[in-house]
């Protein structure tokens, strides 16, 4: 094993000083490499026989480890797995390799196969985890790129599931095992003992009972309707917007049932990518996206359905976070603030401390009110997402008891009606959906945190998602923007411009109003604690955060 560079430096320095008979000028750093956990187990695959490519078996079994406090959306506020282990197809299917074509797939009617292999995950921080996984049947998974880091149709899902027999026999929803790593302390936290911590005999099952039957909800923004102005004027909607800007002091004109839709922002999410007849985005992006290096699977509609938003195991009684009166319909559409300090070019990194999230209201036919959630998944070529003037800020997404703030710029609309009509219920519903401590929630009236926000559409049942912006529409570091035959490029590859569109919360229409909402110096300020980064906090204090 190669020596860590710092350890090598310490060794060389110590040897030199010893030769010169001089004492080292510093003590070793305590806990420079603190003990960690490791997980061993077996992955069992039971499903269709895989395909061969170039004499190898296509695809890997991917095992993803999630801290239960950072589960993937919409169950939690996690943005990535803590660890990923891959068991290659060659290893997993070694015992049946002679039955698999060297190039191509087994003929129709080939019976399913059951195989096993060992896996190891580590190093792991202390905590309680869920192990989820899937076999990448078509071999297109890549954890490096946001557009390729989740399962697609035909992949075989599963994980370390407590009710695996019920899942396989009856199609029950999986209940993932809670796997402790470390020793729980008296204060409820977890710690790794000095000798480390090993979790053994973890069983991960990937079964065709959990076959992924949908592709990711690929989309682009085909229409954007700004909210009504203060006097009720309805701005002209924009087809195929290339930029979307929302003022931080967004004020609702009229929150009544008849006019709410006109008073908040509306986005139309169209399935797939723009085709050749789209004048805004040059080229046939839908066709280009299916070729290298993207390999998008854009043939499906987007499927809308009811989902278990409050995690009570019952469908049909669930409401949205922004409005406890409206049905929760998947895909869940959220805006997540992007960390532009660490990722200013590609903007694919979600800000985690603090985590800032806004939830939209999914509507099947462009109408927000009086719409029931489809009882079974129903395909649509497009659907609408309505964005109210609220965000949720979590001071520490990994700590369910940390400050969590629901933010709105105004308490009332221009007609004098409350925007958050039932504060206690709103906090309770949000706590259930985000699986956070209700006592940690508060509602504050401040202008929205400015910045760039990714648009995410998520299928809760499979945690499949699609996000804008993603790498296909942005030139990454080292890729020079260019043009070939009138089409935009990034280095040698084509650029999918529709995939660069995102939302920006910009400076306020009236910064003085925003600044007037700040509490007096020395008073408790949950908004500052839970919503702002260190650099934003400085601008908040000096009154420039919401400047145009």
Secondary structure, DSSP 8 states (H G I E B T S, - for coil): ----HHHHHHHHHHHHHHHTT---SS---TTTT---EEEEEEEEEEES---EETTEE--EEEEEEEEGGG-BTTTS-B-S-SEEEEEEHHHHTGGGGGGS-SSB---TT---EEEEEEEEEEEE-SEEEEEEEEE-TTS---TTSGGGSS--TT-EEEESBTTHHHHHHH-----B--EEESEE-TTS-EE--TT-EEEEEEEEEEEEEEE--S----EEEEEEE----TT------EET-S-EEEETT---S--STTTHHHHSEEEEEEES---TT-SSS-S-HHHHTTSTTT-----S-EEEEE--TTSSS-SS--B-SS-TTSB-EESEEEEEEB-TTT-TTT---B--SSEEEEE-EEETTS--TT----SS-EEESEEEEEE-SEEEEES-TT-TTS-EEEEES-SB-TTS-BSSS-HHHHHHHHHHHHT--GGGEEEEE-----EEEEEEEEETTTTEEEEES-GGGS--TT--EEEETTEEEETTEE--GGGG--EEEE--S-HHHHHHTS--TTS--HHHHHH--HHHHHHHHHT-TT--
